[in-house]
Amino acid sequence: MKRSVLRIGCAVLSLSAAAGLLASCSLLPPASPLPDSKPAQAEEAPGPAAASLDDGKLRILYSNGSNGGNTVLCGNTVLYQAASSETVYLVPDTLTGTVRYYLRQWSAPGTPTGRATALCDRSGKEILTFDRAYDAVLTGSLLVLTAPEQMAYAPCNNHAAGDCRVIDLATGEELAVPENAYGCSVAGSYLAFEVCNVPADYVPENEWGDDLTAYCAVQVQDRQGEVVYQAELSGLSSFYASSSDSSAPTDWLVVSHYNEDGTTGADSLYSTATGEELTGFQQYTGAGTVSLYNSGRYQLVDLASTEQSAVLCEFDEPVRYYLPGAAITKPDASTPEASGRYRFHDLLTGEEKELYDVGIDDATLAIYALDGTVRVFDRQTGVLLTDTAIDPVENQVRAHVYAENDWVWVAQDDNDNYVNTAIQICGPDGTHKTLDPRTLEEAYTHYYPLFSTADGLYFYGCCNGPGSSWLYDILDSDGNVVVGGLRSCSTYYADSANGLPEGVFAAVKGFESGWMDLTGQWLYAESIFASSNDEIDNGFF
């Protein structure tokens, strides 16, 4: 494996809702009354009392029956219960992950789009209201509003003035936006707009308007509207960096370029802070670094340690992950030397390991090497959290790794049919347990890791229940049932702005839906009949 090491290194805004803000803002009808929902009575179950939700955090309990009908809470206080026709979601700050607002959209006949929008704070108060539909993204104090219909299919296909707006919540000021803008990203102290300069006599070549990319461009400007960068035949993409990644660059943009025939070209990076532009962008690799491809080589580039980008290493295979002191590449499976699915590189010692698999969550990265090494690292600091070994099973052909904070779940296969022969659970305190899939499969059709707590890793098993339904049990790392007989359970709320206290998960049991702890007690629950549909038919559970 050829590698060149060039450098090793890693080095509440207040809200002022100004009077007269926006001519098209209007006062709208008050929120609909709350249903008869309240924290459920705790079930008779052994164990400690349920953890408290009274932490002042905004959360949404997603409806059991549809994408509408969601319930908004602040701590354990219900703020709002949406109708089934409403859209309600949290608006986290993309820089910090904190949540101070939520957005409502609802049917409003007589408005320009037939729907209206309100941005609400942690008390449930409507801070801003609009007589049309908008989606919202908050970055620092800047609220970016875009017309939701523009997010489907080709967003440049049907847009008009007002489809994209930027409001500074700290001052109440509405910033200058190009009339033909249909999207916006905040990069440092600059605004990057996606615009579509369609000529007045434009006639699409086909019903899909596939030739519209010829008129798309990226325009970067300061808060006063002065343009500092333009790129024709271009659009904007995302780093897909978690807000929990404190090293993620905030002043770099991913610019996607199109070819003249409308096909997708290469991506580049542009720094709004320095004006530097880098070609060959591949992906964000973590801890402030990206992977670039230039002149047949894959470069690991540090964007965060200094004002200018710096190449840390070069490889002849794609870089997938980085943490301070180590990188993980993806070999071409067709090459003879590619004995593993990934390759681990210690950038300090030069050590390399072929890997069965890599697993990540927002905080940690876990590897399982062909030599049996299992390690879990902190993604921000590179600190080794867990270091152990797992022997391969007989005829092992594959292993799958799932990272869960300081814990790791390793499923080992001895054939090509994805049949687990053994499951290993390893923890930071030296815990190493083995589960026998054959024993689990006597009771469960499927089983997957759920979440970890200070006490260990928990997982769920599901099996066929009455009729066409499923039943779920929560199990501890020894395979013992902790909570049983659930109609559903989910970690949708884990590692997100909508996070729940440790050991709490979303569940449906009987005719109640809500948040439950590991003693089987409800922290908050409401009847499944509170929504328009009592079937479990959405993607949240």
N, C-alpha and C positions, 0 to 999 in steps of 0.2 A: 504494500500500500504506500503510494508516494504521497508525501505530505511535506509542506514547507511551512515552518513556523517563522513568521515575520515579526510578531510582537505579541507578548502575553500581557494582558492588562485588563482590568475592569474597574476600572476604578470604583364662619358661615356668612360667605358674603351676605350682607344684609339686603333685604328686599325693599325697594322703594317703588310702589305701584303709583307712578305719576298720574295725575289727573289728565284726562284727555289722551291717554295712551292709545294710539292707533285709531284711525277713523273707522275701521271696520270692526273694532272690538265693540261688543254690545252686552248689556245685561241680559241674562237668560233666565228661564224659569228655575226655581230652586230644585235641589236634588229631591228625587222621589223618596217617600218615607221608607224607613228601615223595616224589614220583615221581622217576624217574631223569632229572632235568633239571639242566642246568648251562650256564654260559656257553658258547656255541658257538665252535668254532674259526673264526678269521677266514678268509674266502675269499681266494684269491689274486687280489688286485685292486690296481691301482696307486693311489698316493695315500698320505696320512699315516695313521698308526695311528688306530684308532677312539678316539673320546672315551671317557672313563671314566664309569661309572655310580656310582663309589664316592664319592658326595657325601652319604651319610647320609640321603637323602630316602626317605620311604615312597612306593611306587608299586605299581600293580596292572597286570599284563599280563592283558588280558581274553582269555578262552577263545576259541579259533578256532571252536568248534563250538556253543556254547550260552551262555546268560547265566550258567550255573554253571561250575564248574571253573576259576575265575580263580586266578592266581598272585600272591602278595603278596611284594614284595621291599623290603628296606631297603638303599639303595645297590645294590650288586651281589650282595647276600646274599639267598638265597631264605628267607623266613620261613614261608610256608605255601602249600600247594597244595590248593585246595578241591575237593571232590567235585562232580560235575555237578549234584547236587541242592541244593548249598549256595548261599547268597547271600553275597557278600563285597564290601565297598566301603570306600573311605576316608571318614574323618570329619574334614573340615577345620574349622578355627576360622573361622566366618563373618565375624569381625571382621578377622582378619589374613591368612587364606588359608593359614596354616601347617597342617601335618598331623602330628599326633602319635599318632593312633589309627586303627585300622580296625575294622570291625564284621563279625562272622560270624553267619549264621543257618543252622540246619541242622535236619534232620528228627529229632524226638525223641519217639517214641511214648510215651504215658503222661503227657505234659505237658498243661497246659490247652488249648493251641492246636495241639499236635502238632509244634511246632517250638521250638527254644531259641536263645538269643542270647548272644554274648560280645563285650565290648569289649576289644580287644587293643592293646598299646602297640608302640613301635618295635622292641622286642626280640622280639615275638611272644608276650609274656606276657599271659595273660588277666587283665585288671584287674577287670572286673565280669562276672558271669555271671547269666543269668536263665532261669527254667524256662518261658518263653513267648517268642513272637516280638515283637520291637520293631524299629522304625526309629529312627535317632538323628541329631540335629543338635546340634553343639557351638557355643556362643557364649561366648567367653571361657572361664570355668571351668564354665559351666552346661551340663549335658548334658540335652537334652530327648528323652524317649523317647515314641514314639507307636505304637499298634498298627498294623501295616502294612495289615491288612485294612480299616482305616478310611479309607485313602487312595483306595480304589476307589469309584467312583460317589458316592453321598451319604455323607460321613463321619459325619453325625449320625444315620444311619439305624439303626445297630446298634452302640452303644457301651455300655461298662460301667465301673464304678470300676476304676482301675488301667490303663486304656487310655492314659492320659497321665500321665507322671511327670517330675519335674525333680530332678536330682541335682547338687550342687556338688562337682565333682571335687577342688577344693582342700581341702575340709573333710570330705568324705564325708557331708555332711548332705543329707537328702531334704526338699525344700521343700514347703510346703502347696500342694495342688492341689484345685480344686473337684471333688467326686465326679462331677459330670456333664460334666467337661471331655473333649473329644476332640481338641484341638489346642492348641499353645502357641507363642508367639513371645516372644523376649527383646528388650525395648526399654529400653536404658539399664540402670538398676538395678531395673526393674520386669518383671513377668511378665504377658503378655496371653494370656488363655485364650479359646478358642472353646468355648461350652457349649451344651447342648441340654436345655432344661427340659421334657421330654415328660411330660405328666400320666399318672398310673397307668392311667387308663381310656382312653388314646389308642387310636383305631382309624383307620388310614390311609384317606384318601379313595380311594386307588388302590394298585396293587401296588408302585408306585415310591416311595410316600411323599412325593410332591411337596409336600405341605402342611407338611412338617416345618420348613421355614424359618420358619414362624410361631412356633416355639419356640426358635429359635436366637438367641444373644446373644453379645456380647463383654464380658468382665470383666477389668479390669486391677487388679492388686494388687501390693503390695510383697512382699519376701521373707518377711515375717512373716504374710502372708495378709490384710492389711488392704486392703479394696477402695477404689480411688481413682477408678474410672470404670466405667460400665456403659452399654451400648447394646443395646436390644432389636432384634429383627428384623435381626440383623447377623452378619457373619463377618469374618475377617481375610484380607487379601491381602498381596502382597509388593511391595517396591520394585523387585525384580529388579536390584539394584545389585551389581556385581562387588566381591569383597573387595579387589581391587586399586585400587578407587576410595577413596582415603583420606578424601575429603570426603563420602562417602555418610553420610546421617544415621543414627544408631543409636538415637535415642530417639523417633523418629516412627513411628507405625503407620498403615497404610492400612486403614480400616474400610469394608467393603462393606455397604451397606444394602439390605434387601429391602423390596418393597412388600407390603401386606397380602394381595394375591392370589398371593404367592409369586414374582412376577417380580423381576428384578434392578433395583435402583434406582441412585442415585448413590453414588460413593465419597467419603469425607472423610479428612482427616488429623488425627491426634491426637498431641500431644506429651506424653509421660510426664514430661518434665522440667519443663514450665511449665503444663500443663493446657490449652494453646491448642488450638483445633479449627478446621480450615479446611475449607470445603466445596468441592465441584466438582473433586476430584482427577482429573487426566487420566493423567499418567504421570511417572515419574522421568526427568529430562532430562540428568543428568550433573553432575559437579562440585558436588554438594550442592544442586542446584536441582530444582524440580518445576514442572509445568504445571498450572494450575487453570483452570476455565471458570466464570465468574460474570458475570451480567448481559450476556450476549452477547459477552463479551471473553475472550480467552485471556491469562492472566497467567503470567509467568515469575517464580517466587518462590524466593528464596534462604532455605534452611533452616539453613545451616551457619555463616554469617559471624557472626551474633549469636545471642543466646538466643531472640529473637523472630523470627518470619518477616518477610521484607521483600520487597516487590514490586519487581523490577528493571525490568521492561518489561511493556507490554500490546500485544497484537496482535489483529487481527480474523481470524486463521487459526491453526490448532493449532500449538503449539510441539513440535517433535520432539526437538531436540538443543540442548544448551548447552555451551559451553566459555568460560572467562573471556575476556570481550571480544567474544563473538559468539554468535548464536543462529541456528537453522535452523528455519523453519516449513514447513508442508505446505499449499500452496494448494489450493483446491477446483478440480479439473480442469475443471469445467464453466464456470468464470468466464472471461471473455474475456482478462483480464490474466494468466492462469496459463499462461505460455509454457513454464515448466519444471516438473519434478516436485517440486522443493523451492525454497525461497528463502533465501539467505544474508544475514544482517544483521550488519554490523560495528557493534557498539554504541558504539564510541568515535568513529568518523568518520561514521556514518550511511550508509555505503556499502551498497547492496543488489545482489545478483547472483542471476539466475535460474539454477537448477542442473539439469543432466541427472540427477545422482544423488549420493547420499551413501553412503560406506562407513565402517564403524567396526569396531574390535576393542577389546580391553580397554584399550589404551594410547593409541590414536590415532583421529583422525577425518579422513577425506579427502573433498574435494569436487571435482566437475568442473562448471564453469559453462558456460553457453551461449556466453560470449565466449571460451572456450578455456582459461580459468584453471584450473589444477590446484594444489591446496594440501593439505598434510597438517599437522595440528595435534596437539600434545600435549593430550589431553583434560583433564588435571588443571590444567595451567598456561596453556593457550592459546598456548604458544610455537609459532611457525611452523617446521616441520621441513623441509618441501619446498615449493618455490614454482616452478612452471614453467607451460608452456602446451601444449595439444594442439589442433592444428587439426582441425575436424570433417571427416569423410569426405564424399564427395559424397552428397547426399540423406540425410544422417544424421537418423534419427528418434529415436534413443535411445542411451544409453550406460549401462553398468553398472560401478560402481566397487567394488573390493574393497580394503580397508585391511589392511596387514600390517606392523605396527610402523611404521617410518619409510617404508615403501614403499607404492606404490599400483599396482594393476593395473586398467586401463581397457579394457573391451571395447566397441567402437563398432559399432552396427547401422545398416545403410542401408535396412532395410525392416521391416515389421511381423511378420516370421516369426522374429525373434530370431536372424538369421544375422549372425555377426560378420564385419565387413569388415576391421577392423584391431584389434590388441591392442597397447596402449602400456604399458610398464613404466617407472615413474619412481622414482628414489631420492633420498635426502637429500643426496648428494654431487654432484648435478647429473646423475646418470645418467638417460638417456632412450633407451630402446630400443623398436623397433617389431618385432612379430612378425606374420608373414603367416599368417592362419588357413588359407588355401588350402594352404599348404605343410604345416601341421600336420595338416590333414584328409586328406592323402595317406596318413598313417600311423596317425592316431588318430580314434576316433569322438567322444571327449570330451576336454577338457583344462581344468584349473582350477588356480588358484594353490594352493600347498601350504603353504609357510612361507617366512620370510626369515631370513637370517643376516647377519653383518657383511659377507659377500662379495656378497650380493645376494638376489634373490627366486627361489625354485625352484617349479616347478609339475609336475603329472603329466599324462600323456596315457594314455588307455586304449583298447584295441581288442579286437575279438573274437579269442579264442584258440581252442584246440582244443575241440570240442564246444560246450557252452553257456557256457564259462567266459570270463573276461576276463583280459587281460594288461596290466600297468601298467609304464610307464617314468617315471623321475624326470628332468626336464630342467632345465637352468639357464636364466637369463634370455636367453640367446642361442638357445635351442632345441636345445642339444646334449644328448644322452643322457648322464646321469651314472651312473644305476643302471638296468639294464634287466631285463626278464623276471620281474617280480613278479606274484604271483597277487592281491595286494592291497596297498594302502598307505593310510595314514590320518594326519590331523593331529588325531585325537580328543584326543590328549594335550596339544595346544598350549593356552597361555593358561588353564591350569586347575591345580587342586591336584595333578594327576597329571602335571605337566609334565616333559618330557624335556630333556636338555641340548641346546644349540643344534645344529641340523643333524642331529638324530636323529628318526626317525619309526617308526611301527608298520608292520610289513610281514609278508607271508607269501610265501615263496619255496620252491618245491619242496615238501618235506615238513616245513619248519620255519616256525615262527611266533615273532615276537619284535620286538625293537627293533634297527634298523639305522642306520648312518650313511651319509654321502654318498659314501663309498668303496665301499659295498656290503658292508662288514664288519658282522657281527652283534656287538652289545654284549651281548645276551642272547637266547637262542633256546631253544625246546623243540619237540619233535616235535608235529605236529598230531594225532597219534594219542594224545597224553596226555589229550585231552578225549574226551568220549563220542561226538563226531561230528566227522568230518574235512571237513565241508562249510562253506563260508563263508556262514553264513545268519543272522548277527546284525547289529545296527546299529552295531557298533564299527569295522568295516572297510569 
